[in-house]
Amino acid sequence: MMGEGDPAETDAERKMRFLYALRSRGVTDTRVLTAMEKVDRGLFVRGHFAGRAYDDMPLPIAAGQTISQPSVVGLMTQALNVQPRDTVLEVGTGSGYQAAILSQLARRVYTVDRHKRLVRDAQDVFRELGLVNITAFTADGSHGLPDQAPFDRIIVTAAAEDPPGPLLAQLKIGGIMVLPVGQSDTVQSLIKVTRGERGYDYEELRPVRFVPLVEGLGTE
């Protein structure tokens, strides 16, 4: 049996192990699995941890951030229930991996991050993959993107104590937002927010652990 990151593992074996891990952790939506099979996580993990890119674990990236473990990316994407005509806002570009997955499912993806270096690196990979339906910005994601709002779907890949008001306001009626909620030094809850005609419905999905959502712009 091949170990994690085994150099003797073929691409087909690696892909099979990757998809098996996703399914075994509850990612069952065929469209999501197809998107995750198509987008190579290895392109988003550089340096010392490149050999672990296909393991179901979070990994460090630049600017003190992380690339989420694939099963969490899959479960968040599945909960978001992205439709082909949807416009999606992602808060927290990070490595760009989540946005690349979303680009396979949505009409248009806007992604923002407070770290200019992360946005620049992600844009390079998007170009390499020919993902022309992603627009990446360096911005304070806690304010969303008022100029492009409202959005059919919003995904937040950093934890806030409560869903940020500006993001709730930028969600269309019938829209869905998925985000981790809770204090950054404890286990958080992954929350699905659906906006109805009369307000917001909240559904708690599972415990998670994410970096905190920080206001303002980063230093790099």
Residue frames relative to the residue before (quaternion, step in Angstrom):
aa qw qx qy qz dx dy dz
M 1.0000 0.0000 0.0000 0.0000 0.00 0.00 0.00
M 0.4488 -0.7021 0.4861 0.2636 3.58 -0.92 0.93
G 0.3767 -0.7095 0.5470 0.2358 3.54 -1.06 0.73
E 0.6737 -0.4657 0.3602 0.4467 3.55 -1.28 0.13
G 0.8405 0.1271 -0.1141 0.5142 3.55 -0.90 0.98
D 0.2919 0.7853 -0.5014 0.2160 3.62 1.20 0.39
P 0.4087 -0.7442 0.4668 0.2474 3.65 -0.60 1.09
A 0.6398 0.5370 -0.3312 0.4389 3.61 1.18 -0.45
E 0.5100 0.6632 -0.4097 0.3636 3.57 1.28 -0.20
T 0.3854 -0.7140 0.5311 0.2442 3.61 -0.88 0.88
D 0.6692 -0.4866 0.3689 0.4235 3.57 -1.28 0.32
A 0.6554 0.5190 -0.3141 0.4498 3.59 0.94 -0.87
E 0.6616 0.4964 -0.3041 0.4727 3.60 0.97 -0.86
R 0.6437 0.5309 -0.3102 0.4556 3.53 1.00 -0.88
K 0.6632 0.5010 -0.2944 0.4718 3.57 0.97 -0.92
M 0.6422 0.5229 -0.3204 0.4598 3.58 1.01 -0.83
R 0.6584 0.5020 -0.3063 0.4698 3.59 0.96 -0.86
F 0.6263 0.5518 -0.3144 0.4520 3.56 1.05 -0.90
L 0.7111 0.4487 -0.2591 0.4752 3.60 0.81 -1.01
Y 0.6083 0.5442 -0.3537 0.4568 3.59 1.07 -0.68
A 0.6439 0.5220 -0.3197 0.4590 3.60 0.96 -0.86
L 0.6392 0.5228 -0.3263 0.4601 3.59 1.00 -0.82
R 0.6861 0.4873 -0.2891 0.4563 3.58 0.81 -1.01
S 0.6754 0.5133 -0.3024 0.4346 3.58 0.91 -0.90
R 0.7095 0.4119 -0.2519 0.5133 3.60 1.22 -0.40
G 0.7204 -0.5144 0.2330 0.4026 3.57 1.19 0.48
V 0.5230 0.5901 -0.4441 0.4255 3.61 1.23 0.14
T 0.0562 0.8470 -0.5179 0.1061 3.58 -0.17 1.31
D 0.5081 0.6552 -0.4225 0.3662 3.61 1.25 -0.28
T 0.4584 -0.7261 0.4424 0.2587 3.58 -0.59 1.16
R 0.6534 0.5164 -0.3240 0.4488 3.60 0.93 -0.84
V 0.6505 0.5071 -0.3118 0.4718 3.58 1.02 -0.81
L 0.6589 0.5053 -0.3082 0.4644 3.59 0.92 -0.89
T 0.6392 0.5195 -0.3244 0.4651 3.60 1.00 -0.80
A 0.6492 0.5112 -0.3135 0.4679 3.59 0.96 -0.87
M 0.7001 0.4663 -0.2763 0.4648 3.58 0.94 -0.87
E 0.5973 0.5318 -0.3568 0.4829 3.57 1.20 -0.43
K 0.6875 0.5112 -0.2718 0.4384 3.56 1.04 -0.83
V 0.7275 0.4026 -0.2277 0.5067 3.61 1.03 -0.80
D 0.3155 -0.7837 0.5144 0.1473 3.58 -0.53 1.22
R 0.3464 -0.7616 0.5096 0.2008 3.61 -0.39 1.23
G 0.5604 0.6352 -0.3780 0.3736 3.58 1.17 -0.55
L 0.6192 0.5552 -0.3439 0.4358 3.61 1.15 -0.55
F 0.7149 0.4547 -0.2393 0.4742 3.57 1.22 -0.47
V 0.6787 0.4161 -0.2790 0.5371 3.61 1.29 -0.04
R 0.0590 -0.8266 0.5596 -0.0083 3.58 -0.55 1.18
G 0.7976 0.3797 -0.2246 0.4113 3.50 -1.37 0.16
H 0.8842 -0.0955 0.0694 0.4520 3.50 -1.26 -0.72
F 0.7596 0.4013 -0.2044 0.4692 3.61 1.02 -0.79
A 0.3399 0.7808 -0.4774 0.2165 3.61 1.26 0.08
G 0.6569 0.5383 -0.3050 0.4309 3.58 1.04 -0.77
R 0.6870 0.4575 -0.2803 0.4902 3.61 1.25 -0.32
A 0.3398 0.8050 -0.4500 0.1843 3.59 1.29 0.04
Y 0.7528 0.3903 -0.2149 0.4845 3.61 1.08 -0.64
D 0.5011 0.6136 -0.4386 0.4243 3.56 1.29 0.32
D 0.4680 -0.6809 0.4831 0.2897 3.59 -1.08 0.66
M 0.4771 0.6264 -0.4671 0.4022 3.52 0.38 1.31
P 0.4960 -0.6144 0.5038 0.3504 3.59 -1.17 0.52
L 0.1297 -0.7951 0.5897 0.0570 3.59 -1.12 0.65
P 0.5330 -0.6270 0.4521 0.3441 3.61 -1.09 0.62
I 0.0611 -0.7432 0.6630 0.0657 3.55 -1.22 0.65
A 0.7538 -0.3810 0.2630 0.4664 3.59 -1.26 -0.11
A 0.8139 0.3132 -0.2258 0.4341 3.54 -1.43 0.20
G 0.6212 -0.5918 0.3352 0.3894 3.59 1.13 0.65
Q 0.5270 0.6282 -0.4053 0.4042 3.59 1.23 0.38
T 0.3245 -0.7301 0.5581 0.2240 3.58 -1.32 -0.07
I 0.3463 -0.6324 0.6287 0.2913 3.51 -1.38 0.26
S 0.4595 -0.7179 0.4494 0.2673 3.58 -0.66 1.13
Q 0.5677 -0.5704 0.4437 0.3943 3.56 -1.19 0.45
P 0.6260 -0.6049 0.3387 0.3570 3.59 -0.95 0.86
S 0.6513 0.5218 -0.3469 0.4279 3.62 0.91 -0.77
V 0.6361 0.5027 -0.3339 0.4808 3.62 1.08 -0.65
V 0.6008 0.5353 -0.3466 0.4820 3.61 1.04 -0.75
G 0.6803 0.5018 -0.2838 0.4525 3.56 0.91 -0.97
L 0.6800 0.4873 -0.2912 0.4641 3.59 0.91 -0.90
M 0.6433 0.5022 -0.3269 0.4765 3.61 1.02 -0.75
T 0.6590 0.5055 -0.3073 0.4645 3.58 0.96 -0.88
Q 0.6347 0.5326 -0.3157 0.4624 3.57 1.02 -0.84
A 0.6690 0.4980 -0.2949 0.4664 3.60 0.95 -0.90
L 0.6272 0.5588 -0.3290 0.4314 3.58 1.12 -0.68
N 0.1661 -0.8374 0.5067 0.1201 3.60 1.22 -0.51
V 0.0754 0.8403 -0.5285 0.0945 3.58 0.83 1.07
Q 0.2178 -0.7711 0.5899 0.1001 3.55 -0.98 0.95
P 0.6777 -0.5616 0.2942 0.3727 3.62 -1.09 0.68
R 0.7247 0.4141 -0.2536 0.4889 3.63 1.09 -0.53
D 0.4720 0.7215 -0.4110 0.2961 3.60 1.28 -0.03
T 0.2485 -0.6858 0.6581 0.1865 3.49 -1.38 0.53
V 0.1342 -0.8234 0.5514 0.0068 3.56 -0.68 1.18
L 0.1804 -0.7335 0.6423 0.1299 3.56 -1.15 0.72
E 0.0966 -0.7606 0.6391 0.0607 3.55 -0.95 0.94
V 0.1675 -0.7609 0.6206 0.0888 3.57 -0.88 0.99
G 0.7657 0.2479 -0.2346 0.5451 3.55 -0.46 1.27
T 0.1338 -0.8368 0.5285 0.0510 3.57 0.40 1.26
G 0.0827 -0.8213 0.5550 0.1030 3.57 0.91 -0.94
S 0.8309 -0.1259 0.1278 0.5267 3.57 -0.80 -1.04
G 0.5030 -0.6320 0.4348 0.3980 3.58 1.20 -0.56
Y 0.4587 0.7231 -0.4295 0.2869 3.59 1.27 -0.22
Q 0.6704 0.4947 -0.3068 0.4600 3.59 0.87 -0.94
A 0.6493 0.5157 -0.3226 0.4565 3.61 0.95 -0.83
A 0.6339 0.5332 -0.3276 0.4545 3.59 1.03 -0.77
I 0.6207 0.5176 -0.3329 0.4859 3.59 1.06 -0.75
L 0.6722 0.5082 -0.2948 0.4505 3.57 0.86 -0.99
S 0.6196 0.5773 -0.3427 0.4067 3.59 1.06 -0.76
Q 0.6252 0.5390 -0.3287 0.4588 3.58 1.22 -0.49
L 0.7478 0.4287 -0.1840 0.4724 3.57 1.22 -0.57
A 0.7598 0.3732 -0.1703 0.5045 3.59 1.12 -0.71
R 0.5788 -0.5544 0.4542 0.3889 3.54 -1.31 0.18
R 0.8066 -0.0191 0.0760 0.5859 3.59 0.92 -0.93
V 0.1096 -0.7801 0.6144 0.0444 3.57 -1.00 0.90
Y 0.1048 -0.7380 0.6637 0.0617 3.55 -0.96 0.97
T 0.0107 -0.8066 0.5906 -0.0197 3.58 -0.81 0.97
V 0.0958 -0.8047 0.5857 0.0152 3.58 -0.93 0.93
D 0.0232 0.7696 -0.6379 0.0161 3.54 -1.19 0.67
R 0.4889 -0.6763 0.4718 0.2845 3.58 -1.11 0.69
H 0.6759 0.4713 -0.2931 0.4849 3.62 1.23 -0.25
K 0.4083 -0.7502 0.4714 0.2200 3.56 -0.45 1.26
R 0.6380 0.5460 -0.3332 0.4286 3.58 1.00 -0.83
L 0.6551 0.5118 -0.3176 0.4562 3.59 0.95 -0.85
V 0.6421 0.5167 -0.3215 0.4662 3.59 0.96 -0.86
R 0.6586 0.5152 -0.3077 0.4540 3.58 0.93 -0.90
D 0.6689 0.4919 -0.3000 0.4698 3.59 0.91 -0.91
A 0.6530 0.5109 -0.3154 0.4616 3.59 0.96 -0.86
Q 0.6328 0.5355 -0.3352 0.4477 3.59 0.96 -0.82
D 0.6145 0.5492 -0.3428 0.4509 3.60 1.06 -0.75
V 0.6828 0.4689 -0.2920 0.4782 3.60 0.94 -0.87
F 0.6113 0.5449 -0.3551 0.4509 3.60 1.01 -0.75
R 0.6530 0.5047 -0.3101 0.4719 3.58 0.99 -0.86
E 0.6378 0.5438 -0.3153 0.4451 3.56 0.99 -0.92
L 0.7295 0.4133 -0.2164 0.5002 3.58 1.06 -0.81
G 0.4334 -0.7181 0.4473 0.3106 3.59 1.27 -0.13
L 0.3622 0.7368 -0.4908 0.2917 3.59 1.10 0.68
V 0.0733 -0.8633 0.4994 0.0022 3.56 0.18 1.30
N 0.6592 0.5174 -0.3242 0.4389 3.63 1.20 -0.15
I 0.5791 0.5277 -0.4004 0.4752 3.60 1.22 0.52
T 0.0689 -0.7579 0.6474 0.0420 3.57 -1.00 0.90
A 0.1212 -0.8179 0.5619 0.0237 3.58 -0.63 1.17
F 0.1025 -0.7951 0.5976 0.0131 3.56 -0.99 0.93
T 0.3137 -0.6491 0.6377 0.2712 3.52 -1.33 0.38
A 0.2878 0.7473 -0.5378 0.2637 3.57 -0.46 1.21
D 0.5463 -0.5593 0.4984 0.3747 3.54 -1.35 0.19
G 0.3013 -0.8203 0.4628 0.1486 3.54 -0.13 1.33
S 0.5537 0.6223 -0.4097 0.3719 3.61 1.13 -0.42
H 0.6657 0.4696 -0.2920 0.5011 3.59 1.28 -0.37
G 0.4325 -0.6978 0.4631 0.3339 3.59 1.26 -0.16
L 0.4708 -0.6153 0.5209 0.3585 3.55 -1.17 -0.69
P 0.2176 -0.8333 0.4919 0.1275 3.60 0.28 1.25
D 0.6499 0.5492 -0.3280 0.4104 3.61 0.99 -0.78
Q 0.7358 0.3883 -0.2223 0.5084 3.60 1.15 -0.57
A 0.5117 0.6711 -0.4067 0.3500 3.61 1.27 -0.24
P 0.6004 -0.1094 -0.7788 -0.1451 1.56 -2.38 0.78
F 0.3875 -0.7203 0.5391 0.2010 3.55 -1.32 0.43
D 0.4998 -0.6339 0.5025 0.3096 3.55 -1.20 0.64
R 0.7933 0.0587 0.0135 0.6059 3.55 1.06 -0.83
I 0.0576 -0.7617 0.6443 0.0375 3.58 -1.16 0.72
I 0.0424 -0.7764 0.6286 0.0139 3.57 -0.96 0.91
V 0.1426 -0.7818 0.6053 0.0463 3.57 -0.92 0.97
T 0.1584 -0.8265 0.5373 0.0552 3.58 -0.65 1.11
A 0.6539 0.3742 -0.3423 0.5614 3.54 1.14 0.82
A 0.4856 -0.7204 0.4274 0.2502 3.56 -1.03 0.79
A 0.1013 -0.7486 0.6530 0.0548 3.53 -1.06 0.91
E 0.5771 -0.5819 0.4233 0.3862 3.60 -1.17 0.41
D 0.7680 0.0431 -0.0274 0.6384 3.56 1.21 -0.59
P 0.6007 -0.5293 0.4215 0.4259 3.63 -1.15 0.39
P 0.4583 -0.7062 0.4547 0.2908 3.65 -0.64 1.04
G 0.5604 -0.6530 0.4128 0.2985 3.56 -0.89 1.03
P 0.6646 0.5069 -0.3297 0.4389 3.63 0.84 -0.85
L 0.6494 0.5073 -0.3241 0.4647 3.60 1.06 -0.70
L 0.6156 0.5315 -0.3429 0.4701 3.60 1.00 -0.76
A 0.6760 0.5087 -0.2896 0.4476 3.57 0.95 -0.93
Q 0.7020 0.4715 -0.2641 0.4637 3.61 1.14 -0.61
L 0.5337 0.6081 -0.4027 0.4281 3.57 1.32 0.16
K 0.4631 -0.6818 0.4938 0.2773 3.58 -0.89 0.95
I 0.5777 -0.5016 0.4885 0.4196 3.56 -1.30 0.27
G 0.7763 0.2549 -0.2229 0.5317 3.58 -0.75 1.05
G 0.5400 0.6459 -0.3806 0.3825 3.56 1.32 -0.13
I 0.2961 -0.7459 0.5777 0.1493 3.55 -1.33 0.42
M 0.0649 -0.7590 0.6459 0.0501 3.56 -1.09 0.79
V 0.1044 -0.7710 0.6263 0.0500 3.57 -1.01 0.87
L 0.1866 0.7888 -0.5611 0.1677 3.59 -0.77 1.02
P 0.4478 -0.6380 0.5387 0.3198 3.57 -1.26 0.41
V 0.0959 -0.7913 0.6033 0.0258 3.57 -0.97 0.88
G 0.5419 0.5958 -0.4664 0.3659 3.55 -0.95 0.92
Q 0.6356 -0.5223 0.3949 0.4089 3.57 -1.27 0.18
S 0.5811 -0.6600 0.3638 0.3073 3.55 -0.96 0.92
D 0.7142 0.4449 -0.2719 0.4669 3.62 1.10 -0.51
T 0.6814 0.3961 -0.2987 0.5382 3.60 1.24 0.32
V 0.6240 -0.4801 0.4216 0.4498 3.55 -1.29 0.03
Q 0.2472 -0.7818 0.5591 0.1230 3.56 -0.91 0.95
S 0.4135 -0.6699 0.5476 0.2835 3.56 -1.33 0.10
L 0.3481 -0.6920 0.5897 0.2286 3.53 -1.05 0.83
I 0.1190 -0.8235 0.5546 -0.0100 3.55 -0.64 1.22
K 0.1810 -0.7363 0.6404 0.1220 3.55 -1.14 0.74
V 0.1042 -0.7922 0.6010 0.0176 3.57 -0.69 1.15
T 0.0723 -0.7804 0.6204 0.0306 3.58 -0.82 1.00
R 0.2774 -0.7729 0.5475 0.1611 3.59 -0.77 1.02
G 0.1189 -0.7941 0.5947 0.0407 3.57 -0.72 1.10
E 0.7330 -0.4000 0.3050 0.4580 3.56 -1.32 -0.03
R 0.7944 0.3325 -0.1464 0.4867 3.58 1.01 -0.79
G 0.8023 -0.1791 0.1197 0.5567 3.59 1.21 0.18
Y 0.6190 -0.5623 0.4283 0.3423 3.53 -1.30 -0.45
D 0.2065 -0.7457 0.6198 0.1311 3.55 -1.05 0.82
Y 0.1854 -0.7947 0.5741 0.0670 3.58 -0.93 0.95
E 0.0275 -0.7824 0.6221 -0.0023 3.55 -0.96 0.94
E 0.2953 -0.7520 0.5648 0.1680 3.57 -0.81 1.04
L 0.2496 -0.8260 0.4953 0.1002 3.58 -0.67 1.12
R 0.7582 -0.2732 0.2328 0.5443 3.60 0.73 -1.02
P 0.5441 -0.5883 0.4595 0.3829 3.61 -1.21 0.29
V 0.0070 -0.7831 0.6210 -0.0317 3.58 -1.08 0.81
R 0.2040 -0.7501 0.6033 0.1785 3.55 -1.33 0.00
F 0.0396 0.8103 -0.5778 0.0892 3.57 -0.56 1.22
V 0.5810 -0.5203 0.4717 0.4114 3.56 -1.31 0.24
P 0.5682 -0.6217 0.4073 0.3532 3.63 -1.12 0.52
L 0.4479 -0.6292 0.5590 0.3017 3.54 -1.26 0.54
V 0.0860 -0.8213 0.5639 -0.0122 3.56 -0.51 1.24
E 0.3998 -0.7093 0.5271 0.2433 3.58 -0.96 0.86
G 0.7160 0.4262 -0.3301 0.4436 3.55 -1.27 0.44
L 0.5475 -0.6062 0.4676 0.3377 3.56 -1.36 0.00
G 0.5185 -0.6437 0.4679 0.3128 3.57 -1.17 0.58
T 0.5896 -0.5963 0.4236 0.3425 3.54 -1.30 0.20
E 0.7827 0.2258 -0.1575 0.5582 3.62 1.22 -0.18
